[in-house]
Amino acid sequence: MHPSITVAELKSRLEHGEPIQLVDVRGADEYAVGHIPGAINMPLAEAESRVDDLARRSPVVLVCQSGRRAGMACELLQEHHDGLLVLEGGTQAWMSANNPVVSSLATRWALERQVRLGAGLMVLVGVILGFLVHPGWFGLAGFVGAGLTFAGLTNVCGMAMVLAKCPWNQPAKSSAPTQEALR
């Protein structure tokens, strides 16, 4: 079990000016949708390669959407850093307590949600048009099903790659802390 901190305790410590480094281990798209003020983005996939960024900071509070990925990051980094804490309930719990979040794209949905909506709509349209227009439209639903199966087996989602390049998913110019600010 990894050491954790509650939302109330974190808020209290931050309000009292305690030097705490907040590290959001979610992907850049989730981070852009909304994160705890002062948190830096260090996706879970980069955590081990960026461990030196945390070496001189203590304590470090790891944050994700619900706490699961932050717990995984804690397991990866605990042998390199002894001041790690995981925020219980993650960003969801932080927001549920009516605490502020910073968002660079206030109305943007997370990429995974966009994929689910797009795939669902394509299947729905394929089925409706298959019944009403021509049975060949059922092929659209089959194509989406094949794409989702491929994505599940390979962890490569073509629709996510296309959606990530759309203008509404491009990150805004940010004043996020640089690597030097972490040291």
ChimeraX commands (.cxc) that place a marker at each C-alpha (Angstrom):
marker #1 position 0.00,0.00,0.00 radius 0.5
marker #1 position 1.29,3.44,-0.86 radius 0.5
marker #1 position 1.21,6.46,1.47 radius 0.5
marker #1 position -1.68,8.78,0.76 radius 0.5
marker #1 position -3.11,12.17,1.61 radius 0.5
marker #1 position -6.74,13.29,1.74 radius 0.5
marker #1 position -8.09,16.25,-0.18 radius 0.5
marker #1 position -8.79,18.12,3.07 radius 0.5
marker #1 position -5.25,17.53,4.37 radius 0.5
marker #1 position -3.67,18.58,1.06 radius 0.5
marker #1 position -5.76,21.74,0.90 radius 0.5
marker #1 position -4.86,22.63,4.49 radius 0.5
marker #1 position -1.14,22.08,3.91 radius 0.5
marker #1 position -1.22,24.15,0.71 radius 0.5
marker #1 position -3.13,26.97,2.44 radius 0.5
marker #1 position -0.47,27.03,5.18 radius 0.5
marker #1 position 2.23,27.49,2.54 radius 0.5
marker #1 position 3.87,24.12,2.97 radius 0.5
marker #1 position 6.24,23.45,0.05 radius 0.5
marker #1 position 4.53,20.57,-1.74 radius 0.5
marker #1 position 5.17,19.59,-5.33 radius 0.5
marker #1 position 1.99,18.47,-7.08 radius 0.5
marker #1 position 2.59,16.05,-9.96 radius 0.5
marker #1 position -0.33,15.12,-12.21 radius 0.5
marker #1 position 0.44,11.76,-13.84 radius 0.5
marker #1 position -2.45,11.83,-16.32 radius 0.5
marker #1 position -1.92,12.34,-20.03 radius 0.5
marker #1 position -1.54,15.84,-21.43 radius 0.5
marker #1 position -5.09,15.84,-22.81 radius 0.5
marker #1 position -6.63,15.05,-19.41 radius 0.5
marker #1 position -4.32,17.54,-17.69 radius 0.5
marker #1 position -5.41,20.28,-20.12 radius 0.5
marker #1 position -9.09,19.65,-19.38 radius 0.5
marker #1 position -8.56,20.40,-15.68 radius 0.5
marker #1 position -5.88,20.03,-13.01 radius 0.5
marker #1 position -5.13,21.19,-9.48 radius 0.5
marker #1 position -3.56,24.66,-9.45 radius 0.5
marker #1 position 0.22,24.44,-9.26 radius 0.5
marker #1 position 0.38,20.84,-10.50 radius 0.5
marker #1 position 2.86,19.98,-13.20 radius 0.5
marker #1 position 2.15,17.35,-15.82 radius 0.5
marker #1 position 4.33,14.23,-15.82 radius 0.5
marker #1 position 2.41,11.44,-17.59 radius 0.5
marker #1 position 2.74,8.01,-16.02 radius 0.5
marker #1 position 4.61,6.74,-19.08 radius 0.5
marker #1 position 7.35,9.34,-18.45 radius 0.5
marker #1 position 7.55,8.97,-14.67 radius 0.5
marker #1 position 10.62,6.73,-14.43 radius 0.5
marker #1 position 12.57,8.69,-17.02 radius 0.5
marker #1 position 11.86,11.96,-15.19 radius 0.5
marker #1 position 12.58,10.79,-11.64 radius 0.5
marker #1 position 15.50,13.22,-11.37 radius 0.5
marker #1 position 13.02,16.08,-11.66 radius 0.5
marker #1 position 11.64,15.05,-8.27 radius 0.5
marker #1 position 14.86,14.17,-6.47 radius 0.5
marker #1 position 15.23,17.45,-4.58 radius 0.5
marker #1 position 11.57,18.05,-3.77 radius 0.5
marker #1 position 9.74,16.63,-0.80 radius 0.5
marker #1 position 6.96,15.90,-0.24 radius 0.5
marker #1 position 5.61,15.11,-3.70 radius 0.5
marker #1 position 1.88,14.52,-4.09 radius 0.5
marker #1 position 0.99,12.36,-7.09 radius 0.5
marker #1 position -2.41,13.03,-8.65 radius 0.5
marker #1 position -4.51,11.42,-11.38 radius 0.5
marker #1 position -8.24,11.28,-12.09 radius 0.5
marker #1 position -9.18,8.80,-9.36 radius 0.5
marker #1 position -5.95,7.76,-7.61 radius 0.5
marker #1 position -5.24,4.49,-9.46 radius 0.5
marker #1 position -2.57,5.79,-11.88 radius 0.5
marker #1 position -1.03,7.92,-9.13 radius 0.5
marker #1 position -0.70,4.74,-7.07 radius 0.5
marker #1 position 1.03,3.04,-10.00 radius 0.5
marker #1 position 3.39,6.01,-10.34 radius 0.5
marker #1 position 4.12,5.81,-6.61 radius 0.5
marker #1 position 5.08,2.15,-6.96 radius 0.5
marker #1 position 7.38,2.98,-9.89 radius 0.5
marker #1 position 9.08,5.89,-8.13 radius 0.5
marker #1 position 9.17,4.85,-4.45 radius 0.5
marker #1 position 12.65,3.36,-4.66 radius 0.5
marker #1 position 13.95,6.68,-6.04 radius 0.5
marker #1 position 12.09,9.09,-3.76 radius 0.5
marker #1 position 10.90,8.68,-0.18 radius 0.5
marker #1 position 8.54,11.65,0.09 radius 0.5
marker #1 position 5.78,10.42,-2.22 radius 0.5
marker #1 position 2.09,10.67,-1.37 radius 0.5
marker #1 position -0.96,9.78,-3.47 radius 0.5
marker #1 position -4.01,12.05,-3.40 radius 0.5
marker #1 position -6.95,9.87,-2.30 radius 0.5
marker #1 position -9.70,10.03,-4.93 radius 0.5
marker #1 position -7.55,12.11,-7.28 radius 0.5
marker #1 position -8.80,15.10,-9.23 radius 0.5
marker #1 position -12.38,13.83,-8.97 radius 0.5
marker #1 position -12.28,14.06,-5.18 radius 0.5
marker #1 position -10.54,17.46,-5.36 radius 0.5
marker #1 position -13.31,18.83,-7.61 radius 0.5
marker #1 position -16.09,17.13,-5.60 radius 0.5
marker #1 position -14.89,19.13,-2.58 radius 0.5
marker #1 position -15.47,22.31,-4.66 radius 0.5
marker #1 position -11.78,23.11,-4.87 radius 0.5
marker #1 position -10.49,25.11,-7.85 radius 0.5
marker #1 position -9.02,23.57,-10.98 radius 0.5
marker #1 position -7.04,25.13,-13.80 radius 0.5
marker #1 position -8.17,24.41,-17.31 radius 0.5
marker #1 position -6.48,25.41,-20.53 radius 0.5
marker #1 position -9.49,24.19,-22.53 radius 0.5
marker #1 position -12.58,24.76,-20.43 radius 0.5
marker #1 position -15.07,22.98,-22.67 radius 0.5
marker #1 position -12.89,20.23,-24.13 radius 0.5
marker #1 position -13.68,16.59,-23.49 radius 0.5
marker #1 position -11.00,14.05,-22.71 radius 0.5
marker #1 position -9.79,12.23,-25.84 radius 0.5
marker #1 position -11.09,8.85,-24.64 radius 0.5
marker #1 position -14.58,10.34,-24.25 radius 0.5
marker #1 position -14.40,11.80,-27.75 radius 0.5
marker #1 position -13.47,8.37,-29.14 radius 0.5
marker #1 position -16.38,6.70,-27.35 radius 0.5
marker #1 position -18.82,9.31,-28.69 radius 0.5
marker #1 position -17.46,9.07,-32.24 radius 0.5
marker #1 position -17.49,5.27,-32.30 radius 0.5
marker #1 position -20.97,5.13,-30.78 radius 0.5
marker #1 position -22.37,7.60,-33.29 radius 0.5
marker #1 position -20.79,5.77,-36.22 radius 0.5
marker #1 position -22.30,2.45,-35.09 radius 0.5
marker #1 position -25.70,4.07,-34.50 radius 0.5
marker #1 position -25.69,5.79,-37.91 radius 0.5
marker #1 position -24.57,2.58,-39.62 radius 0.5
marker #1 position -27.39,0.58,-38.05 radius 0.5
marker #1 position -30.09,3.20,-38.71 radius 0.5
marker #1 position -29.02,3.67,-42.34 radius 0.5
marker #1 position -28.72,-0.10,-42.73 radius 0.5
marker #1 position -32.39,-0.50,-41.83 radius 0.5
marker #1 position -33.72,2.62,-43.58 radius 0.5
marker #1 position -31.55,3.12,-46.68 radius 0.5
marker #1 position -29.48,0.09,-47.68 radius 0.5
marker #1 position -28.15,-2.98,-45.85 radius 0.5
marker #1 position -24.62,-2.07,-46.96 radius 0.5
marker #1 position -24.57,0.58,-44.24 radius 0.5
marker #1 position -24.32,-2.20,-41.64 radius 0.5
marker #1 position -20.72,-2.45,-42.83 radius 0.5
marker #1 position -20.00,0.88,-41.09 radius 0.5
marker #1 position -20.94,-0.66,-37.73 radius 0.5
marker #1 position -18.78,-3.68,-38.54 radius 0.5
marker #1 position -15.86,-1.45,-39.51 radius 0.5
marker #1 position -16.08,0.43,-36.20 radius 0.5
marker #1 position -16.30,-2.86,-34.30 radius 0.5
marker #1 position -13.20,-4.14,-36.08 radius 0.5
marker #1 position -11.37,-0.89,-35.28 radius 0.5
marker #1 position -12.28,-1.11,-31.60 radius 0.5
marker #1 position -11.16,-4.75,-31.49 radius 0.5
marker #1 position -7.84,-3.81,-33.10 radius 0.5
marker #1 position -7.42,-0.94,-30.62 radius 0.5
marker #1 position -8.11,-3.27,-27.71 radius 0.5
marker #1 position -5.62,-5.88,-28.89 radius 0.5
marker #1 position -2.79,-3.52,-29.88 radius 0.5
marker #1 position -3.40,-0.48,-27.67 radius 0.5
marker #1 position -3.28,1.63,-30.85 radius 0.5
marker #1 position -6.47,3.55,-31.59 radius 0.5
marker #1 position -6.69,5.06,-35.05 radius 0.5
marker #1 position -9.66,7.23,-34.14 radius 0.5
marker #1 position -7.81,8.65,-31.13 radius 0.5
marker #1 position -4.81,9.49,-33.31 radius 0.5
marker #1 position -7.05,11.32,-35.79 radius 0.5
marker #1 position -8.99,13.16,-33.07 radius 0.5
marker #1 position -5.76,14.18,-31.31 radius 0.5
marker #1 position -4.77,16.13,-34.44 radius 0.5
marker #1 position -8.06,18.06,-34.57 radius 0.5
marker #1 position -7.79,21.79,-33.81 radius 0.5
marker #1 position -9.93,21.63,-30.67 radius 0.5
marker #1 position -7.50,19.08,-29.20 radius 0.5
marker #1 position -4.36,21.12,-29.73 radius 0.5
marker #1 position -2.91,22.48,-26.50 radius 0.5
marker #1 position -3.03,26.19,-25.95 radius 0.5
marker #1 position 0.20,28.08,-25.39 radius 0.5
marker #1 position 0.90,27.42,-21.75 radius 0.5
marker #1 position 2.88,28.94,-18.96 radius 0.5
marker #1 position 3.44,25.52,-17.39 radius 0.5
marker #1 position 6.56,25.16,-15.27 radius 0.5
marker #1 position 9.69,24.15,-17.11 radius 0.5
marker #1 position 12.06,21.41,-16.05 radius 0.5
marker #1 position 14.25,24.03,-14.36 radius 0.5
marker #1 position 11.33,25.19,-12.20 radius 0.5
marker #1 position 11.06,21.68,-10.77 radius 0.5
marker #1 position 14.63,21.58,-9.50 radius 0.5
marker link #1:1,2 radius 0.2
marker link #1:2,3 radius 0.2
marker link #1:3,4 radius 0.2
marker link #1:4,5 radius 0.2
marker link #1:5,6 radius 0.2
marker link #1:6,7 radius 0.2
marker link #1:7,8 radius 0.2
marker link #1:8,9 radius 0.2
marker link #1:9,10 radius 0.2
marker link #1:10,11 radius 0.2
marker link #1:11,12 radius 0.2
marker link #1:12,13 radius 0.2
marker link #1:13,14 radius 0.2
marker link #1:14,15 radius 0.2
marker link #1:15,16 radius 0.2
marker link #1:16,17 radius 0.2
marker link #1:17,18 radius 0.2
marker link #1:18,19 radius 0.2
marker link #1:19,20 radius 0.2
marker link #1:20,21 radius 0.2
marker link #1:21,22 radius 0.2
marker link #1:22,23 radius 0.2
marker link #1:23,24 radius 0.2
marker link #1:24,25 radius 0.2
marker link #1:25,26 radius 0.2
marker link #1:26,27 radius 0.2
marker link #1:27,28 radius 0.2
marker link #1:28,29 radius 0.2
marker link #1:29,30 radius 0.2
marker link #1:30,31 radius 0.2
marker link #1:31,32 radius 0.2
marker link #1:32,33 radius 0.2
marker link #1:33,34 radius 0.2
marker link #1:34,35 radius 0.2
marker link #1:35,36 radius 0.2
marker link #1:36,37 radius 0.2
marker link #1:37,38 radius 0.2
marker link #1:38,39 radius 0.2
marker link #1:39,40 radius 0.2
marker link #1:40,41 radius 0.2
marker link #1:41,42 radius 0.2
marker link #1:42,43 radius 0.2
marker link #1:43,44 radius 0.2
marker link #1:44,45 radius 0.2
marker link #1:45,46 radius 0.2
marker link #1:46,47 radius 0.2
marker link #1:47,48 radius 0.2
marker link #1:48,49 radius 0.2
marker link #1:49,50 radius 0.2
marker link #1:50,51 radius 0.2
marker link #1:51,52 radius 0.2
marker link #1:52,53 radius 0.2
marker link #1:53,54 radius 0.2
marker link #1:54,55 radius 0.2
marker link #1:55,56 radius 0.2
marker link #1:56,57 radius 0.2
marker link #1:57,58 radius 0.2
marker link #1:58,59 radius 0.2
marker link #1:59,60 radius 0.2
marker link #1:60,61 radius 0.2
marker link #1:61,62 radius 0.2
marker link #1:62,63 radius 0.2
marker link #1:63,64 radius 0.2
marker link #1:64,65 radius 0.2
marker link #1:65,66 radius 0.2
marker link #1:66,67 radius 0.2
marker link #1:67,68 radius 0.2
marker link #1:68,69 radius 0.2
marker link #1:69,70 radius 0.2
marker link #1:70,71 radius 0.2
marker link #1:71,72 radius 0.2
marker link #1:72,73 radius 0.2
marker link #1:73,74 radius 0.2
marker link #1:74,75 radius 0.2
marker link #1:75,76 radius 0.2
marker link #1:76,77 radius 0.2
marker link #1:77,78 radius 0.2
marker link #1:78,79 radius 0.2
marker link #1:79,80 radius 0.2
marker link #1:80,81 radius 0.2
marker link #1:81,82 radius 0.2
marker link #1:82,83 radius 0.2
marker link #1:83,84 radius 0.2
marker link #1:84,85 radius 0.2
marker link #1:85,86 radius 0.2
marker link #1:86,87 radius 0.2
marker link #1:87,88 radius 0.2
marker link #1:88,89 radius 0.2
marker link #1:89,90 radius 0.2
marker link #1:90,91 radius 0.2
marker link #1:91,92 radius 0.2
marker link #1:92,93 radius 0.2
marker link #1:93,94 radius 0.2
marker link #1:94,95 radius 0.2
marker link #1:95,96 radius 0.2
marker link #1:96,97 radius 0.2
marker link #1:97,98 radius 0.2
marker link #1:98,99 radius 0.2
marker link #1:99,100 radius 0.2
marker link #1:100,101 radius 0.2
marker link #1:101,102 radius 0.2
marker link #1:102,103 radius 0.2
marker link #1:103,104 radius 0.2
marker link #1:104,105 radius 0.2
marker link #1:105,106 radius 0.2
marker link #1:106,107 radius 0.2
marker link #1:107,108 radius 0.2
marker link #1:108,109 radius 0.2
marker link #1:109,110 radius 0.2
marker link #1:110,111 radius 0.2
marker link #1:111,112 radius 0.2
marker link #1:112,113 radius 0.2
marker link #1:113,114 radius 0.2
marker link #1:114,115 radius 0.2
marker link #1:115,116 radius 0.2
marker link #1:116,117 radius 0.2
marker link #1:117,118 radius 0.2
marker link #1:118,119 radius 0.2
marker link #1:119,120 radius 0.2
marker link #1:120,121 radius 0.2
marker link #1:121,122 radius 0.2
marker link #1:122,123 radius 0.2
marker link #1:123,124 radius 0.2
marker link #1:124,125 radius 0.2
marker link #1:125,126 radius 0.2
marker link #1:126,127 radius 0.2
marker link #1:127,128 radius 0.2
marker link #1:128,129 radius 0.2
marker link #1:129,130 radius 0.2
marker link #1:130,131 radius 0.2
marker link #1:131,132 radius 0.2
marker link #1:132,133 radius 0.2
marker link #1:133,134 radius 0.2
marker link #1:134,135 radius 0.2
marker link #1:135,136 radius 0.2
marker link #1:136,137 radius 0.2
marker link #1:137,138 radius 0.2
marker link #1:138,139 radius 0.2
marker link #1:139,140 radius 0.2
marker link #1:140,141 radius 0.2
marker link #1:141,142 radius 0.2
marker link #1:142,143 radius 0.2
marker link #1:143,144 radius 0.2
marker link #1:144,145 radius 0.2
marker link #1:145,146 radius 0.2
marker link #1:146,147 radius 0.2
marker link #1:147,148 radius 0.2
marker link #1:148,149 radius 0.2
marker link #1:149,150 radius 0.2
marker link #1:150,151 radius 0.2
marker link #1:151,152 radius 0.2
marker link #1:152,153 radius 0.2
marker link #1:153,154 radius 0.2
marker link #1:154,155 radius 0.2
marker link #1:155,156 radius 0.2
marker link #1:156,157 radius 0.2
marker link #1:157,158 radius 0.2
marker link #1:158,159 radius 0.2
marker link #1:159,160 radius 0.2
marker link #1:160,161 radius 0.2
marker link #1:161,162 radius 0.2
marker link #1:162,163 radius 0.2
marker link #1:163,164 radius 0.2
marker link #1:164,165 radius 0.2
marker link #1:165,166 radius 0.2
marker link #1:166,167 radius 0.2
marker link #1:167,168 radius 0.2
marker link #1:168,169 radius 0.2
marker link #1:169,170 radius 0.2
marker link #1:170,171 radius 0.2
marker link #1:171,172 radius 0.2
marker link #1:172,173 radius 0.2
marker link #1:173,174 radius 0.2
marker link #1:174,175 radius 0.2
marker link #1:175,176 radius 0.2
marker link #1:176,177 radius 0.2
marker link #1:177,178 radius 0.2
marker link #1:178,179 radius 0.2
marker link #1:179,180 radius 0.2
marker link #1:180,181 radius 0.2
marker link #1:181,182 radius 0.2
marker link #1:182,183 radius 0.2
view
